Every structure is written in structure tokens, then in C-alpha cells.
């Protein structure tokens, strides 16, 4: 289990925290909360066949491709508009 946590912390550091200087505890909590939301609900995972960990709805097969961003555009998520 330790290896999984170490990998997750490394992902958090490389993909999020290396790009910001947290100016307080609340700011750090906000950055981590946004990253966790992105990680679990928007980011595809190769170990799961490029599927989401916690999908909110089945993926659309047709429609315009839209881009949502978090943390000022650092984290991006592409999806089809329903």
C-alpha cells in the first residue's frame, strides 16, 4: 500500500504543487481538493484502460468536444457535450 500512496503523492507534486507556491494552509487545502476532484472524476487512468476512477455519467459518443479547466488552466479535462 505504501507504494500506491508514494505514487499518488508524486503525481500530486508533479502535476499540481510544483506549479504553485501555497501562501497558507487554506490555499494548500484548496489546491489539494481541486487536484483530488480532477484525479478521481476527470483524469483517465492507464491502469484502468484509460477509464475514470469514479465516472459521473456514461461517456457520450457524439457531440462537440469541450474543454474544462481547473486551477487556472493547469488541469484540463476534455469531454463531449451532451
Secondary structure, DSSP 8 states (H G I E B T S, - for coil): -HHHHHHHHHHHHHHTGGG----SHHHHHHHHHHHHHHHHHT--BGGGTSB-SS-SS---SSS-EEEEEEGGGTEEEEEE--
